Amino acid sequence: MERRHFIIMGLTAILSRPVAATAGKARVPMRLYIGTQGSGPGQGIWAARFDLVTGILDDLHLVAEVERPTWLVRDPKRPLLYAVSETGNDGQAQGGVLGFAVDPASGALTPLGRVDSGGSGATHLSLDPVSRTVFVANYGSGQVAAIALKPDGSPDAVQSVQTHAGSGPHRRQKGPHAHAAVIDPSGHYLLSPDLGADRLFLSRFDSKTRALTALAPIAFPPGSGPRHLVFSPDGRFAFLDTELTGEVYAYRWDACQGVLTQAARVALDAPDFAGTRSASELAVSADGRFLYVANRGANLLQLFAIDRRSGALSEQQRIDCGGRGPWSFGLDPTGRWLIVANQASGNLSVFAVDRASGKLSATANSLAVDKPVAIAFF
């Protein structure tokens, strides 16, 4: 536990440092990898150059042909990138998990291998670098799996699978649909929001054997559709959004017992909102003070201040997402920029972040990308 605490706090400190311009030295742009819903030849994972000073995105190019790479995650310590291949949502085939080595100079991706995801319709990944394990949520079959990584970072094989059960009243809830698989900061528990079952499933994780042992799930009101979950950098709080009702839940997290205690429940839209209610993505700032949420139904980004003692949320801002269908977004490692993947309008939109207030400011910077749904910075 102590080792993980120091790793987490060290990464938080690094990512919180401001970027300073160095006289006489050329700026080194950051690379952005973009997961999409693209299928067929000429589609897959794209890369773009991102200028940390100006916020300009350019040099878009395809770096890997992958069928529906709808989620990406990078190794925080090594030049490695992992992606899902969201295939088999019809239940006829397995999804896939792929590993890539990133060339630090060119940004090129070298395939390290592909393995089955332990279910159909792989849609989300999280990574535990300490146990060298990738966790995958399989939307189509309602399963989560732990996949071992070889010493070189290549995916090895499924070590353990947990199968969800349940359904709900919505037309999209005829069976379980695991929408995320998130390892907690202690590395001892896996949490999986399930859109179809209206449950948050919890499992104990054995880092030595990579075995998952199911614990009692948390039930949500019928028709909620839990989607994604994130932890605060210090691991004290967890935040979950619901895709079908457009709400955010805040919890206090007891990593010793594996227990969540609800601290807040917030609706993204007003009671008289006539449109579709749908939350999609959420993220916590590196200093743990702010929560950002994408409101896909209203095409908004919303900012909440986090009470550092209770976990309660208070809304600070709502701003147009710069397109339609904000599927996902990413905060860059410096905390100065937020980039939104607007799936329906086919573009990335760049927002400047005021790190003191957390508030977002729209910029004129945008980049056309076909069906973007996931972002990873390198």
VOBA-1610 file (N, C-alpha, C; in pm, whole numbers, padded with zeros to 5 digits, always signed):
BEGIN
Met+00083-00121+00000Met+00000+00000+00000Met+00087+00126+00000Glu+00197+00125+00083Glu+00282+00242+00091Glu+00349+00269-00043Arg+00394+00161-00109Arg+00461+00179-00239Arg+00368+00246-00337Arg+00244+00200-00341Arg+00148+00258-00435Arg+00119+00403-00399His+00113+00432-00268His+00085+00569-00225His+00192+00664-00276Phe+00318+00625-00263Phe+00427+00712-00308Phe+00427+00725-00459Ile+00394+00616-00531Ile+00387+00625-00678Ile+00280+00723-00720Ile+00161+00710-00659Ile+00048+00797-00695Ile+00079+00943-00663Met+00132+00968-00542Met+00160+01106-00503Met+00271+01164-00588Gly+00369+01080-00624Gly+00478+01129-00708Gly+00430+01168-00845Leu+00344+01085-00906Leu+00290+01117-01037Leu+00204+01242-01031Thr+00124+01254-00922Thr+00040+01373-00907Thr+00124+01499-00901Ala+00234+01493-00828Ala+00322+01611-00818Ala+00383+01647-00951Ile+00427+01543-01026Ile+00487+01570-01157Ile+00387+01632-01252Leu+00265+01573-01255Leu+00166+01620-01351Leu+00110+01756-01313Ser+00127+01796-01189Ser+00076+01927-01145Ser+00174+02040-01173Arg+00297+02008-01210Arg+00396+02114-01231Arg+00362+02197-01354Pro+00374+02328-01347Pro+00350+02411-01463Pro+00456+02391-01569Val+00418+02417-01695Val+00514+02408-01804Val+00577+02544-01823Ala+00707+02549-01817Ala+00777+02677-01832Ala+00846+02682-01967Ala+00840+02797-02032Ala+00913+02815-02158Ala+01060+02832-02127Thr+01144+02758-02197Thr+01288+02762-02173Thr+01354+02842-02283Ala+01423+02948-02244Ala+01485+03036-02342Ala+01591+02959-02421Gly+01591+02978-02552Gly+01693+02920-02637Gly+01667+02776-02675Lys+01559+02717-02624Lys+01529+02578-02656Lys+01396+02570-02728Ala+01390+02483-02829Ala+01267+02466-02904Ala+01163+02395-02818Arg+01039+02434-02833Arg+00931+02367-02762Arg+00915+02226-02817Val+00894+02131-02729Val+00869+01993-02770Val+00718+01970-02761Pro+00649+01952-02874Pro+00505+01934-02868Pro+00469+01798-02810Met+00351+01793-02751Met+00300+01668-02699Met+00227+01595-02811Arg+00222+01462-02800Arg+00145+01384-02897Arg+00014+01342-02834Leu-00085+01338-02918Leu-00219+01299-02877Leu-00257+01177-02961Tyr-00295+01069-02893Tyr-00345+00951-02964Tyr-00497+00948-02949Ile-00562+00917-03059Ile-00708+00931-03065Ile-00770+00798-03103Gly-00853+00746-03013Gly-00931+00627-03041Gly-01061+00664-03109Thr-01107+00580-03201Thr-01226+00612-03280Thr-01318+00490-03291Gln-01431+00514-03351Gln-01524+00406-03384Gln-01506+00361-03529Gly-01392+00393-03586Gly-01365+00360-03725Gly-01350+00211-03749Ser-01395+00166-03865Ser-01385+00026-03904Ser-01332+00017-04046Gly-01256-00088-04075Gly-01211-00113-04210Gly-01077-00049-04240Pro-01028-00069-04363Pro-00897-00015-04404Pro-00891+00137-04390Gly-00776+00185-04345Gly-00758+00329-04332Gly-00823+00389-04209Gln-00870+00305-04116Gln-00933+00353-03994Gln-00862+00291-03874Gly-00872+00356-03759Gly-00810+00302-03639Gly-00766+00409-03542Ile-00641+00398-03494Ile-00585+00493-03399Ile-00513+00603-03476Trp-00544+00727-03443Trp-00482+00842-03507Trp-00392+00913-03407Ala-00297+00986-03460Ala-00209+01069-03376Ala-00211+01212-03426Ala-00194+01305-03335Ala-00186+01447-03371Ala-00081+01512-03283Arg-00027+01624-03330Arg+00069+01702-03253Arg-00008+01809-03176Phe+00029+01827-03050Phe-00040+01925-02965Phe+00063+02019-02905Asp+00049+02148-02934Asp+00139+02250-02882Asp+00089+02295-02744Leu+00169+02270-02642Leu+00128+02300-02505Leu+00123+02448-02474Val+00185+02530-02558Val+00183+02674-02535Val+00064+02740-02603Thr+00041+02704-02728Thr-00067+02768-02804Thr-00198+02691-02801Gly-00192+02562-02769Gly-00312+02480-02772Gly-00352+02435-02912Ile-00263+02449-03009Ile-00294+02413-03147Ile-00274+02264-03169Leu-00371+02202-03236Leu-00366+02062-03278Leu-00342+02057-03427Asp-00245+01975-03472Asp-00223+01959-03615Asp-00152+01827-03642Asp-00111+01808-03766Asp-00036+01689-03809Asp-00112+01560-03776Leu-00239+01555-03813Leu-00319+01434-03791Leu-00277+01326-03890His-00252+01203-03838His-00218+01093-03926His-00250+00960-03858Leu-00278+00860-03939Leu-00311+00727-03889Leu-00183+00657-03843Val-00186+00599-03722Val-00067+00530-03670Val-00088+00381-03651Ala-00214+00335-03653Ala-00239+00191-03640Ala-00379+00159-03690Glu-00388+00065-03783Glu-00519+00018-03828Glu-00573-00082-03726Val-00678-00042-03658Val-00742-00126-03557Val-00892-00114-03574Glu-00962-00225-03562Glu-01107-00222-03574Glu-01168-00166-03446Arg-01233-00051-03457Arg-01304+00014-03347Arg-01218+00023-03219Pro-01109+00101-03223Pro-01028+00122-03102Pro-01092+00229-03014Thr-01196+00194-02943Thr-01279+00293-02875Thr-01229+00332-02735Trp-01118+00273-02689Trp-01060+00318-02563Trp-00910+00298-02568Leu-00837+00395-02512Leu-00691+00391-02507Leu-00645+00419-02364Val-00534+00357-02325Val-00472+00390-02197Val-00321+00375-02214Arg-00245+00467-02155Arg-00099+00462-02166Arg-00039+00418-02034Asp+00078+00357-02044Asp+00154+00323-01925Asp+00215+00452-01870Pro+00196+00482-01741Pro+00247+00610-01687Pro+00398+00616-01674Lys+00465+00499-01683Lys+00610+00497-01661Lys+00691+00453-01782Arg+00627+00390-01879Arg+00699+00338-01995Arg+00630+00382-02123Pro+00702+00388-02235Pro+00640+00430-02362Pro+00558+00318-02424Leu+00444+00291-02360Leu+00354+00184-02403Leu+00212+00237-02409Leu+00137+00191-02508Leu-00002+00230-02526Leu-00085+00104-02545Tyr-00203+00102-02483Tyr-00294-00011-02496Tyr-00427+00037-02552Ala-00490-00050-02630Ala-00617-00016-02694Ala-00710-00136-02691Val-00840-00109-02691Val-00937-00215-02713Val-00968-00222-02862Ser-01023-00334-02902Ser-01088-00346-03031Ser-01231-00390-03000Glu-01323-00295-03013Glu-01461-00320-02969Glu-01536-00400-03076Thr-01502-00527-03085Thr-01568-00618-03179Thr-01648-00721-03099Gly-01745-00782-03167Gly-01823-00887-03105Gly-01938-00842-03018Asn-01983-00717-03034Asn-02097-00673-02953Asn-02224-00752-02982Asp-02225-00823-03096Asp-02339-00910-03128Asp-02329-01045-03059Gly-02222-01064-02980Gly-02204-01190-02908Gly-02146-01302-02991Gln-02107-01273-03114Gln-02056-01377-03203Gln-01905-01391-03199Ala-01835-01297-03136Ala-01690-01302-03134Ala-01638-01230-03010Gln-01511-01255-02979Gln-01447-01186-02868Gln-01400-01048-02911Gly-01392-00958-02815Gly-01325-00833-02838Gly-01175-00853-02827Gly-01100-00746-02844Gly-00956-00758-02840Gly-00890-00653-02754Val-00770-00684-02704Val-00684-00589-02634Val-00550-00592-02704Leu-00500-00475-02743Leu-00376-00465-02818Leu-00274-00380-02742Gly-00148-00416-02756Gly-00041-00337-02698Gly+00049-00280-02805Phe+00103-00159-02780Phe+00192-00093-02875Phe+00309-00032-02799Ala+00426-00039-02860Ala+00541+00037-02812Ala+00542+00171-02884Val+00564+00278-02810Val+00563+00413-02866Val+00706+00459-02889Asp+00737+00498-03011Asp+00868+00554-03040Asp+00873+00696-02984Pro+00957+00724-02884Pro+00959+00857-02822Pro+00992+00969-02920Ala+01070+00939-03024Ala+01111+01043-03117Ala+01004+01073-03221Ser+00949+00969-03283Ser+00856+00989-03393Ser+00709+00974-03354Gly+00684+00906-03242Gly+00547+00878-03203Gly+00487+00757-03272Ala+00565+00691-03357Ala+00515+00573-03427Ala+00483+00462-03328Leu+00384+00381-03364Leu+00342+00269-03279Leu+00390+00137-03340Thr+00455+00056-03260Thr+00496-00078-03301Thr+00410-00180-03230Pro+00335-00262-03303Pro+00246-00360-03239Pro+00324-00458-03152Leu+00270-00482-03032Leu+00329-00580-02941Leu+00244-00706-02929Gly+00130-00707-02995Gly+00044-00824-02990Gly-00100-00789-02960Arg-00186-00886-02988Arg-00330-00874-02963Arg-00378-01002-02897Val-00462-00988-02794Val-00520-01104-02727Val-00670-01084-02716Asp-00742-01194-02700Asp-00886-01184-02677Asp-00911-01116-02543Ser-01025-01048-02536Ser-01055-00965-02419Ser-01131-01037-02309Gly-01162-01164-02328Gly-01235-01237-02226Gly-01385-01217-02231Gly-01433-01159-02340Gly-01576-01136-02360Gly-01596-01064-02491Ser-01718-01019-02517Ser-01747-00951-02643Ser-01764-00801-02623Gly-01723-00725-02726Gly-01743-00580-02722Gly-01657-00509-02620Ala-01526-00535-02621Ala-01435-00466-02528Ala-01448-00315-02543Thr-01469-00244-02433Thr-01500-00101-02445Thr-01418-00010-02354His-01346-00065-02254His-01275+00020-02158His-01158-00056-02099Leu-01051+00016-02067Leu-00932-00042-02007Leu-00884+00041-01889Ser-00824-00026-01792Ser-00740+00042-01694Ser-00616-00043-01673Leu-00511+00019-01622Leu-00381-00046-01613Leu-00327-00038-01471Asp-00277-00151-01421Asp-00204-00153-01295Asp-00058-00186-01326Pro+00029-00085-01332Pro+00168-00111-01369Pro+00245-00191-01264Val+00199-00191-01139Val+00271-00262-01034Val+00259-00413-01053Ser+00137-00463-01078Ser+00118-00606-01100Ser+00128-00644-01247Arg+00151-00545-01334Arg+00158-00566-01479Arg+00031-00636-01527Thr-00083-00567-01505Thr-00213-00621-01542Thr-00295-00513-01611Val-00364-00552-01718Val-00463-00467-01782Val-00601-00524-01753Phe-00694-00437-01718Phe-00831-00478-01691Phe-00920-00426-01803Val-01009-00511-01851Val-01093-00474-01964Val-01239-00498-01932Ala-01324-00403-01971Ala-01469-00418-01959Ala-01524-00458-02095Asn-01600-00566-02097Asn-01662-00617-02219Asn-01811-00582-02217Tyr-01845-00481-02297Tyr-01981-00429-02297Tyr-02082-00531-02348Gly-02047-00599-02457Gly-02143-00687-02522Gly-02188-00802-02435Ser-02094-00862-02360Ser-02127-00981-02281Ser-02138-00954-02132Gly-02108-00831-02089Gly-02120-00799-01947Gly-02017-00868-01861Gln-01891-00868-01906Gln-01784-00933-01832Gln-01666-00839-01816Val-01591-00856-01707Val-01464-00788-01690Val-01355-00894-01677Ala-01236-00861-01726Ala-01127-00958-01726Ala-00997-00892-01687Ala-00911-00972-01623Ala-00774-00930-01590Ala-00679-00999-01687Ile-00598-00919-01758Ile-00506-00970-01859Ile-00363-00942-01815Ala-00281-01045-01811Ala-00142-01029-01771Ala-00062-00961-01881Leu+00041-00888-01839Leu+00135-00826-01932Leu+00271-00891-01915Lys+00338-00916-02025Lys+00473-00971-02022Lys+00572-00860-01981Pro+00694-00897-01944Pro+00791-00795-01903Pro+00814-00686-02005Asp+00800-00717-02136Asp+00819-00613-02238Asp+00695-00529-02259Gly+00588-00558-02182Gly+00465-00481-02193Gly+00361-00539-02287Ser+00393-00644-02357Ser+00296-00703-02450Ser+00189-00778-02374Pro+00063-00773-02421Pro-00045-00845-02354Pro-00024-00995-02365Asp-00049-01067-02255Asp-00023-01211-02251Asp-00153-01291-02268Ala-00232-01301-02163Ala-00355-01381-02171Ala-00447-01343-02056Val-00574-01376-02071Val-00672-01353-01966Val-00641-01445-01848Gln-00634-01386-01729Gln-00605-01463-01607Gln-00728-01487-01523Ser-00825-01397-01530Ser-00945-01410-01448Ser-01059-01331-01514Val-01181-01383-01500Val-01299-01319-01558Val-01411-01316-01455Gln-01478-01203-01446Gln-01599-01192-01366Gln-01716-01161-01460Thr-01824-01238-01449Thr-01941-01220-01535Thr-02052-01151-01457His-02101-01041-01510His-02209-00966-01446His-02345-01028-01479Ala-02443-00992-01399Ala-02580-01036-01424Ala-02675-00923-01388Gly-02787-00917-01459Gly-02888-00816-01429Gly-02942-00750-01554Ser-03049-00675-01537Ser-03112-00603-01648Ser-03185-00483-01591Gly-03242-00402-01680Gly-03313-00282-01636Gly-03431-00252-01727Pro-03504-00144-01700Pro-03626-00113-01775Pro-03603-00048-01911His-03484+00008-01932His-03457+00078-02058His-03435-00023-02170Arg-03463+00019-02295Arg-03449-00071-02409Arg-03305-00120-02426Arg-03208-00048-02372Arg-03067-00088-02381Arg-03022-00171-02262Gln-03117-00213-02179Gln-03082-00285-02056Gln-03142-00426-02052Lys-03138-00494-02166Lys-03192-00630-02169Lys-03100-00731-02100Gly-02976-00692-02081Gly-02880-00776-02011Gly-02765-00691-01963Pro-02666-00751-01896Pro-02554-00672-01841Pro-02466-00616-01952His-02415-00495-01929His-02322-00429-02021His-02214-00360-01939Ala-02105-00429-01912Ala-01995-00369-01837Ala-01938-00252-01916His-01937-00133-01857His-01895-00014-01932His-01758+00039-01889Ala-01705-00008-01779Ala-01572+00034-01736Ala-01517-00070-01641Ala-01384-00077-01636Ala-01314-00165-01541Ala-01201-00083-01482Val-01215-00042-01356Val-01123+00054-01295Val-01057-00007-01172Ile-00926-00017-01174Ile-00852-00064-01056Ile-00837+00054-00960Asp-00861+00029-00832Asp-00852+00139-00736Asp-00705+00172-00708Pro-00676+00289-00652Pro-00537+00329-00632Pro-00456+00236-00544Ser-00521+00159-00456Ser-00446+00066-00373Ser-00406-00059-00450Gly-00471-00083-00562Gly-00443-00202-00642Gly-00508-00328-00589His-00602-00315-00496His-00663-00432-00434His-00806-00458-00479Tyr-00867-00360-00549Tyr-01007-00376-00587Tyr-01030-00329-00730Leu-01119-00401-00799Leu-01162-00361-00932Leu-01308-00321-00924Leu-01340-00204-00982Leu-01477-00153-00981Leu-01526-00143-01124Ser-01649-00190-01149Ser-01702-00194-01285Ser-01847-00147-01291Pro-01871-00024-01337Pro-02008+00022-01361Pro-02070-00058-01476Asp-02193-00103-01457Asp-02261-00182-01560Asp-02389-00112-01603Leu-02389-00066-01728Leu-02503+00009-01781Leu-02629-00075-01787Gly-02617-00201-01825Gly-02735-00284-01842Gly-02795-00335-01713Ala-02712-00358-01613Ala-02759-00418-01488Ala-02794-00316-01381Asp-02767-00187-01406Asp-02788-00084-01303Asp-02716-00120-01174Arg-02589-00163-01190Arg-02508-00202-01075Arg-02366-00149-01091Leu-02302-00128-00977Leu-02158-00109-00974Leu-02102-00236-00911Phe-02032-00316-00992Phe-01977-00442-00944Phe-01838-00420-00888Leu-01810-00485-00776Leu-01680-00474-00710Leu-01619-00613-00697Ser-01488-00620-00718Ser-01415-00745-00702Ser-01286-00718-00627Arg-01248-00813-00543Arg-01116-00807-00481Arg-01014-00862-00581Phe-00898-00795-00593Phe-00796-00836-00688Phe-00672-00883-00615Asp-00627-01005-00647Asp-00504-01060-00593Asp-00392-01030-00692Ser-00301-00942-00657Ser-00198-00898-00750Ser-00097-01007-00784Lys-00088-01110-00700Lys+00006-01219-00727Lys-00050-01320-00826Thr-00176-01358-00806Thr-00238-01458-00894Thr-00323-01394-01003Arg-00351-01264-00988Arg-00440-01189-01077Arg-00584-01242-01074Ala-00621-01304-00964Ala-00758-01355-00949Ala-00852-01244-00905Leu-00973-01245-00959Leu-01079-01153-00921Leu-01183-01229-00840Thr-01219-01177-00724Thr-01319-01238-00638Thr-01433-01140-00618Ala-01553-01180-00657Ala-01668-01090-00655Ala-01708-01053-00513Leu-01741-00925-00494Leu-01797-00874-00370Leu-01940-00829-00397Ala-02009-00785-00293Ala-02148-00741-00311Ala-02153-00615-00397Pro-02238-00612-00502Pro-02247-00493-00587Pro-02331-00384-00523Ile-02322-00263-00579Ile-02404-00150-00538Ile-02513-00130-00643Ala-02637-00123-00597Ala-02751-00107-00688Ala-02783+00040-00709Phe-02827+00072-00833Phe-02869+00207-00869Phe-03017+00207-00904Pro-03082+00323-00901Pro-03223+00328-00939Pro-03243+00269-01079Pro-03352+00195-01101Pro-03377+00134-01231Pro-03371+00235-01345Gly-03300+00197-01450Gly-03288+00284-01567Gly-03177+00386-01560Ser-03088+00377-01459Ser-02980+00475-01444Ser-02871+00457-01551Gly-02825+00334-01569Gly-02719+00308-01667Gly-02583+00358-01626Pro-02525+00306-01516Pro-02389+00348-01476Pro-02290+00332-01591Arg-02201+00431-01609Arg-02111+00431-01725Arg-01963+00428-01685His-01911+00539-01633His-01769+00548-01602His-01747+00586-01456Leu-01627+00556-01405Leu-01591+00586-01267Leu-01446+00631-01264Val-01417+00732-01182Val-01280+00779-01162Val-01256+00802-01014Phe-01129+00789-00973Phe-01089+00818-00836Phe-01021+00954-00830Ser-01027+01015-00713Ser-00948+01135-00690Ser-00801+01093-00680Pro-00708+01186-00707Pro-00566+01149-00705Pro-00518+01091-00573Asp-00578+01133-00461Asp-00535+01080-00332Asp-00607+00951-00294Gly-00700+00907-00380Gly-00769+00780-00357Gly-00878+00784-00253Arg-00912+00902-00202Arg-01013+00910-00096Arg-01156+00913-00148Phe-01173+00954-00274Phe-01307+00967-00330Phe-01315+00897-00465Ala-01438+00856-00498Ala-01467+00801-00631Ala-01590+00872-00685Phe-01592+00892-00817Phe-01703+00961-00882Phe-01752+00877-00999Leu-01883+00862-01010Leu-01945+00778-01112Leu-02054+00856-01183Asp-02063+00839-01317Asp-02171+00903-01390Asp-02265+00798-01449Thr-02388+00841-01478Thr-02488+00751-01535Thr-02525+00799-01675Glu-02520+00706-01769Glu-02542+00741-01909Glu-02689+00764-01942Leu-02779+00696-01876Leu-02920+00702-01913Leu-03000+00806-01838Thr-02951+00851-01722Thr-03023+00953-01646Thr-02943+01081-01627Gly-02817+01084-01671Gly-02738+01207-01664Gly-02713+01255-01523Glu-02662+01168-01438Glu-02632+01205-01299Glu-02487+01173-01266Val-02441+01234-01156Val-02308+01206-01102Val-02322+01169-00955Tyr-02258+01061-00916Tyr-02254+01016-00777Tyr-02113+01035-00724Ala-02103+01087-00603Ala-01975+01101-00535Ala-01972+01007-00415Tyr-01858+00941-00395Tyr-01844+00846-00285Tyr-01715+00871-00209Arg-01717+00842-00080Arg-01595+00827-00004Arg-01551+00682-00017Trp-01420+00660-00035Trp-01368+00526-00061Trp-01280+00480+00054Asp-01315+00365+00112Asp-01235+00303+00215Asp-01157+00189+00149Ala-01028+00213+00120Ala-00947+00114+00050Ala-00908-00004+00139Cys-00920+00012+00271Cys-00887-00100+00360Cys-01000-00204+00360Gln-01124-00157+00350Gln-01239-00247+00355Gln-01303-00268+00218Gly-01267-00184+00120Gly-01332-00194-00010Gly-01476-00148-00006Val-01501-00037+00066Val-01638+00010+00088Val-01654+00152+00034Leu-01761+00174-00040Leu-01800+00306-00090Leu-01914+00360-00006Thr-01904+00487+00034Thr-02011+00554+00107Thr-02055+00676+00028Gln-02180+00679-00010Gln-02228+00789-00096Gln-02219+00922-00024Ala-02161+01021-00095Ala-02147+01156-00039Ala-02235+01257-00111Ala-02269+01230-00238Ala-02349+01326-00314Ala-02409+01255-00435Arg-02520+01311-00481Arg-02586+01268-00605Arg-02637+01394-00673Val-02585+01421-00793Val-02615+01547-00862Val-02668+01519-01001Ala-02779+01583-01037Ala-02833+01576-01173Ala-02765+01682-01258Leu-02722+01644-01379Leu-02656+01740-01467Leu-02754+01841-01527Asp-02878+01801-01545Asp-02977+01886-01610Asp-03085+01931-01513Ala-03149+02043-01546Ala-03259+02093-01465Ala-03379+01998-01472Pro-03467+02000-01373Pro-03583+01909-01374Pro-03670+01923-01497Asp-03678+02043-01555Asp-03764+02064-01672Asp-03690+02046-01804Phe-03568+01994-01802Phe-03491+01971-01925Phe-03566+01875-02015Ala-03587+01916-02141Ala-03670+01839-02233Ala-03590+01747-02325Gly-03458+01759-02324Gly-03375+01679-02413Gly-03339+01544-02354Thr-03245+01477-02418Thr-03197+01348-02371Thr-03096+01369-02258Arg-03116+01299-02149Arg-03024+01307-02036Arg-02916+01200-02055Ser-02791+01241-02060Ser-02685+01144-02084Ser-02550+01201-02043Ala-02491+01142-01939Ala-02353+01175-01903Ala-02261+01077-01973Ser-02141+01122-02009Ser-02050+01032-02080Ser-01917+01016-02008Glu-01841+01123-01992Glu-01707+01113-01936Glu-01693+01202-01813Leu-01595+01168-01729Leu-01565+01252-01614Leu-01418+01233-01577Ala-01360+01337-01516Ala-01219+01336-01478Ala-01198+01433-01363Val-01100+01402-01278Val-01065+01487-01165Val-00934+01558-01196Ser-00926+01684-01159Ser-00801+01759-01179Ser-00690+01697-01096Ala-00565+01721-01136Ala-00450+01660-01070Ala-00437+01699-00924Asp-00491+01817-00887Asp-00484+01859-00748Asp-00604+01812-00666Gly-00698+01742-00731Gly-00813+01686-00661Gly-00921+01784-00624Arg-00914+01907-00676Arg-01010+02011-00635Arg-01134+02016-00724Phe-01123+01967-00848Phe-01231+01986-00944Phe-01267+01857-01016Leu-01396+01845-01048Leu-01446+01734-01128Leu-01505+01790-01256Tyr-01461+01735-01370Tyr-01514+01773-01501Tyr-01603+01660-01552Val-01717+01698-01610Val-01814+01599-01659Val-01862+01640-01796Ala-01871+01544-01888Ala-01928+01569-02020Ala-02075+01531-02018Asn-02159+01627-02054Asn-02304+01606-02065Asn-02335+01584-02213Arg-02342+01458-02253Arg-02357+01427-02394Arg-02495+01464-02447Gly-02596+01458-02361Gly-02731+01492-02407Gly-02746+01639-02440Ala-02687+01726-02357Ala-02701+01871-02376Ala-02581+01933-02446Asn-02482+01851-02486Asn-02360+01901-02553Asn-02289+02007-02468Leu-02268+01971-02341Leu-02204+02062-02247Leu-02088+01995-02175Leu-01998+02079-02125Leu-01901+02038-02025Leu-01939+02108-01896Gln-01934+02034-01785Gln-01972+02093-01657Gln-01861+02073-01555Leu-01839+02178-01476Leu-01733+02181-01376Leu-01794+02183-01237Phe-01740+02097-01149Phe-01785+02093-01010Phe-01663+02108-00918Ala-01680+02186-00813Ala-01580+02192-00707Ala-01606+02076-00612Ile-01497+02012-00567Ile-01507+01897-00477Ile-01473+01942-00336Asp-01564+01917-00242Asp-01533+01943-00102Asp-01430+01841-00057Arg-01312+01887-00017Arg-01202+01796+00011Arg-01222+01714+00138Arg-01320+01753+00220Arg-01346+01676+00341Arg-01458+01574+00321Ser-01565+01616+00254Ser-01683+01528+00242Ser-01698+01462+00106Gly-01640+01524+00001Gly-01662+01475-00134Gly-01784+01534-00201Ala-01855+01624-00133Ala-01972+01688-00191Ala-01933+01772-00312Leu-02027+01790-00404Leu-02002+01860-00529Leu-02085+01988-00538Ser-02024+02093-00590Ser-02097+02218-00616Ser-02062+02265-00756Glu-02164+02288-00837Glu-02140+02325-00977Glu-02082+02466-00986Gln-01980+02480-01072Gln-01912+02607-01091Gln-01930+02663-01232Gln-01953+02576-01329Gln-01958+02623-01469Gln-02023+02518-01557Arg-02088+02566-01662Arg-02130+02480-01773Arg-02101+02556-01901Ile-02042+02486-01998Ile-01996+02550-02120Ile-02018+02457-02238Asp-02052+02515-02353Asp-02073+02436-02474Asp-01947+02355-02507Cys-01966+02231-02553Cys-01854+02139-02573Cys-01777+02164-02702Gly-01822+02256-02785Gly-01751+02286-02909Gly-01783+02191-03022Gly-01891+02120-03011Gly-01934+02026-03114Gly-02061+01955-03070Arg-02078+01832-03117Arg-02195+01754-03077Arg-02151+01614-03035Gly-02217+01566-02931Gly-02188+01433-02882Gly-02054+01419-02814Pro-02027+01494-02705Pro-01898+01482-02636Pro-01885+01343-02570Trp-01820+01253-02641Trp-01810+01113-02600Trp-01710+01095-02486Ser-01602+01172-02495Ser-01495+01161-02397Ser-01413+01289-02400Phe-01318+01301-02306Phe-01226+01413-02307Phe-01103+01374-02226Gly-01000+01456-02237Gly-00880+01433-02159Gly-00820+01563-02111Leu-00772+01563-01988Leu-00693+01673-01934Leu-00547+01644-01963Asp-00477+01741-02024Asp-00337+01715-02056Asp-00256+01709-01926Pro-00140+01644-01927Pro-00064+01624-01803Pro-00022+01751-01730Thr-00017+01865-01799Thr+00019+01989-01730Thr-00101+02051-01660Gly-00222+02005-01692Gly-00343+02062-01634Gly-00387+02192-01696Arg-00322+02234-01808Arg-00354+02363-01869Arg-00460+02352-01977Trp-00485+02230-02027Trp-00574+02214-02142Trp-00668+02096-02121Leu-00785+02108-02177Leu-00881+01997-02182Leu-00925+01982-02327Ile-00915+01860-02380Ile-00951+01833-02519Ile-01069+01736-02523Val-01171+01774-02596Val-01295+01698-02603Val-01305+01625-02735Ala-01344+01497-02729Ala-01372+01418-02849Ala-01522+01423-02875Asn-01562+01504-02972Asn-01704+01519-03008Asn-01738+01419-03119Gln-01794+01306-03080Gln-01817+01197-03174Gln-01916+01233-03284Ala-02028+01296-03248Ala-02134+01321-03346Ala-02094+01425-03451Ser-02015+01524-03412Ser-01973+01628-03506Ser-01836+01599-03567Gly-01768+01494-03522Gly-01641+01454-03581Gly-01530+01555-03563Asn-01509+01601-03439Asn-01401+01696-03416Asn-01351+01690-03273Leu-01226+01734-03256Leu-01169+01757-03124Leu-01174+01907-03098Ser-01215+01946-02978Ser-01217+02087-02940Ser-01127+02108-02821Val-01050+02218-02824Val-00951+02247-02721Val-01002+02359-02630Phe-00992+02336-02499Phe-01031+02435-02400Phe-00912+02467-02310Ala-00895+02594-02278Ala-00793+02634-02182Ala-00849+02618-02042Val-00763+02576-01948Val-00804+02554-01810Val-00739+02657-01719Asp-00820+02727-01642Asp-00767+02814-01537Asp-00745+02726-01414Arg-00619+02700-01382Arg-00592+02604-01276Arg-00629+02656-01137Ala-00644+02786-01122Ala-00684+02841-00992Ala-00833+02817-00966Ser-00916+02845-01067Ser-01061+02831-01051Ser-01115+02702-01111Gly-01035+02636-01194Gly-01080+02517-01264Gly-01162+02544-01388Lys-01197+02671-01412Lys-01290+02702-01521Lys-01226+02687-01659Leu-01312+02657-01755Leu-01272+02635-01893Leu-01302+02756-01979Ser-01215+02779-02077Ser-01238+02883-02177Ser-01225+02821-02315Ala-01324+02843-02399Ala-01319+02788-02534Ala-01208+02857-02614Thr-01145+02780-02702Thr-01046+02836-02793Thr-01093+02813-02936Ala-01022+02872-03030Ala-01056+02851-03171Ala-00991+02723-03225Asn-00919+02652-03140Asn-00844+02535-03185Asn-00934+02412-03192Ser-00936+02352-03310Ser-01019+02234-03333Ser-00952+02149-03439Leu-00988+02021-03444Leu-00931+01930-03543Leu-01037+01831-03585Ala-01055+01816-03715Ala-01154+01723-03768Ala-01102+01580-03760Val-01178+01492-03695Val-01144+01350-03683Val-01274+01272-03694Asp-01275+01166-03772Asp-01397+01088-03791Asp-01427+01004-03667Lys-01543+01028-03605Lys-01594+00951-03492Lys-01493+00934-03378Pro-01438+01044-03326Pro-01343+01031-03214Pro-01415+01000-03083Val-01360+00909-03004Val-01426+00872-02879Val-01331+00854-02761Ala-01200+00860-02783Ala-01106+00839-02673Ala-00978+00916-02699Ile-00910+00958-02591Ile-00789+01040-02602Ile-00684+00988-02503Ala-00559+00982-02551Ala-00446+00951-02463Ala-00332+01044-02496Phe-00273+01109-02395Phe-00161+01200-02415Phe-00029+01124-02399Phe+00072+01168-02474Phe+00204+01110-02455Phe+00307+01222-02461
//
